[in-house]
Amino acid sequence: AADIPCTAYRSSWTNPRIEWKFQKGSSLVLFYYGGQLTEPYKNRVRFSPTTIHFNTVTREDTGKYICEVVGDGSQIAKSEVNLIVQGAATPKPPSLLVP
């Protein structure tokens, strides 16, 4: 599991709109938009204004997570977190040496 904080969130702003993007290389995925998690994140991510919580993470989730908060005025705040998932190597079964 992993928690990624949205440090851009301002509780003092009225009705802030929050968007989460995931950047990997040159691709950018919008995965929290319009108050909804998009597929394929819907079933494994829990959203709160200050954090997103991944129930499970894989090496595929390694990348940059961008949280963008837009206030009622034209205020905008942005925070970024780099997530690096170190995948556990599958242990090799012990080899048996037969003389």
Secondary structure, DSSP 4 states (H G I P E B T S, - for coil): -EEEE-TT--TTSSS-EEEEEEEETTEEEEEEETTEEPTTTTTTEEEETTEEEES---GGG-EEEEEEEE-SSS-EEEEEEEE---PPPPPPPPP----
